Amino acid sequence: MADISINSASELQAEITRLRLLKEEQGTAIQARFSSPSAIFSTVFSLFPKTSNDPKNDIFHQDFFGLISRIILPFALNKTVFRNSNFLVKGIVGFLSQKASHFISEDSLVGLWDNVKSFFDKKGKHVDYGIPPESEAS
């Protein structure tokens, strides 16, 4: 909110009146948000984002590795890396690992395994790209 410069008593009275009207409008809006139990529930539920119909976000449509990682990842982190941490840190780790489990799938693990395997398979081997050596090109 910008600072309003007030130079006279009449400007001060006008600003006080404006602020009182604003207070009444905001009070009415807040009262409407909490007027009935259904209004309270809709207010609380509006704080949480809507879930999309994306099957990757649904816990029941994840593959086997995604479901296992939802359990094993927080357990392993809290028992090893964050062993002597307090409840709040362990809760944050659990929440973040639940979010990270959406990225762990069979495809991502197979891709990671293929990358590691190809790294070790290519060591010491000559890869033929179909380009003849310079001595044969002439």
C-alpha positions as CSV (number, residue, x, y, z in Angstrom):
1,M,0.0,0.0,0.0
2,A,1.4,3.4,-0.9
3,D,1.9,6.0,1.7
4,I,-0.7,8.7,1.5
5,S,0.4,12.2,2.3
6,I,-2.2,14.1,4.3
7,N,-1.8,17.9,4.4
8,S,-4.9,19.1,6.1
9,A,-7.5,18.2,8.7
10,S,-10.2,17.6,6.0
11,E,-7.9,15.1,4.2
12,L,-7.3,13.4,7.5
13,Q,-11.1,13.1,8.1
14,A,-11.6,11.7,4.5
15,E,-8.9,9.1,5.0
16,I,-10.4,8.0,8.4
17,T,-13.8,7.7,6.7
18,R,-12.3,5.7,3.9
19,L,-10.5,3.3,6.3
20,R,-13.7,2.8,8.3
21,L,-15.7,1.9,5.2
22,L,-12.9,-0.5,4.2
23,K,-13.0,-2.1,7.6
24,E,-16.7,-2.6,7.4
25,E,-16.5,-4.1,3.9
26,Q,-13.7,-6.5,5.0
27,G,-15.6,-7.4,8.1
28,T,-18.7,-8.3,6.1
29,A,-16.6,-10.4,3.7
30,I,-15.0,-12.3,6.5
31,Q,-18.4,-12.8,8.2
32,A,-19.8,-14.2,5.0
33,R,-16.8,-16.7,4.7
34,F,-17.5,-18.1,8.2
35,S,-21.3,-17.7,8.4
36,S,-22.2,-21.4,8.1
37,P,-20.4,-24.8,8.4
38,S,-20.5,-25.3,4.6
39,A,-18.9,-21.8,4.1
40,I,-16.2,-22.7,6.7
41,F,-15.4,-26.0,4.8
42,S,-15.3,-24.2,1.5
43,T,-12.9,-21.7,3.0
44,V,-10.6,-24.4,4.4
45,F,-10.7,-26.4,1.2
46,S,-9.9,-23.3,-0.9
47,L,-6.5,-23.2,0.8
48,F,-5.5,-26.5,-0.8
49,P,-4.9,-26.7,-4.6
50,K,-7.2,-28.6,-6.8
51,T,-5.9,-32.0,-7.8
52,S,-5.7,-32.6,-11.5
53,N,-6.9,-35.7,-13.3
54,D,-3.4,-36.6,-14.3
55,P,-2.9,-40.3,-13.6
56,K,0.7,-39.7,-12.5
57,N,-0.5,-37.6,-9.5
58,D,-2.9,-40.3,-8.3
59,I,-1.5,-42.7,-5.7
60,F,-3.5,-45.6,-7.1
61,H,-2.3,-45.2,-10.6
62,Q,1.5,-45.2,-9.9
63,D,3.6,-48.2,-10.8
64,F,5.1,-50.6,-8.3
65,F,8.4,-48.7,-7.9
66,G,6.5,-45.4,-7.3
67,L,4.4,-47.0,-4.5
68,I,7.4,-48.7,-2.9
69,S,9.4,-45.4,-3.0
70,R,6.5,-43.7,-1.1
71,I,7.3,-46.0,1.8
72,I,11.0,-46.8,1.6
73,L,12.3,-43.4,0.7
74,P,11.1,-41.5,3.8
75,F,11.9,-44.5,6.0
76,A,15.4,-44.9,4.7
77,L,16.2,-41.1,4.9
78,N,14.8,-40.8,8.5
79,K,16.7,-43.9,9.7
80,T,20.1,-43.0,8.1
81,V,20.7,-39.4,7.1
82,F,18.3,-37.7,9.5
83,R,18.6,-40.2,12.4
84,N,19.1,-37.6,15.2
85,S,16.8,-35.0,13.8
86,N,13.7,-33.6,15.5
87,F,10.1,-34.3,14.6
88,L,9.7,-31.2,12.4
89,V,12.7,-32.1,10.2
90,K,11.5,-35.7,9.9
91,G,8.1,-34.5,8.9
92,I,9.5,-32.2,6.2
93,V,11.7,-35.0,4.9
94,G,8.6,-37.3,4.8
95,F,6.6,-34.6,2.9
96,L,9.4,-33.9,0.4
97,S,10.1,-37.6,-0.2
98,Q,6.4,-38.2,-0.9
99,K,6.6,-35.5,-3.5
100,A,9.8,-36.9,-4.9
101,S,8.2,-40.4,-5.2
102,H,6.1,-39.1,-8.1
103,F,9.3,-38.8,-10.2
104,I,10.4,-42.4,-9.4
105,S,8.9,-44.9,-11.8
106,E,9.9,-48.0,-13.6
107,D,10.9,-46.0,-16.6
108,S,13.1,-43.7,-14.7
109,L,14.9,-46.6,-12.9
110,V,15.3,-48.5,-16.1
111,G,16.8,-45.4,-17.8
112,L,19.1,-44.9,-14.9
113,W,20.2,-48.5,-14.9
114,D,20.8,-48.3,-18.7
115,N,23.0,-45.2,-18.3
116,V,25.1,-46.8,-15.6
117,K,25.4,-50.0,-17.6
118,S,26.4,-48.2,-20.8
119,F,29.0,-46.2,-18.9
120,F,30.7,-49.4,-17.8
121,D,30.2,-51.2,-21.1
122,K,31.9,-48.5,-23.2
123,K,35.1,-48.3,-21.2
124,G,38.0,-49.7,-23.2
125,K,35.8,-50.5,-26.2
126,H,36.2,-48.8,-29.6
127,V,32.9,-47.6,-31.0
128,D,32.6,-47.7,-34.8
129,Y,30.7,-44.6,-36.0
130,G,31.0,-45.7,-39.7
131,I,33.7,-43.1,-40.5
132,P,36.7,-44.6,-42.1
133,P,40.1,-43.6,-40.7
134,E,42.1,-40.9,-42.5
135,S,44.5,-43.5,-44.1
136,E,41.6,-45.3,-45.8
137,A,39.8,-42.1,-46.9
138,S,42.4,-41.2,-49.6
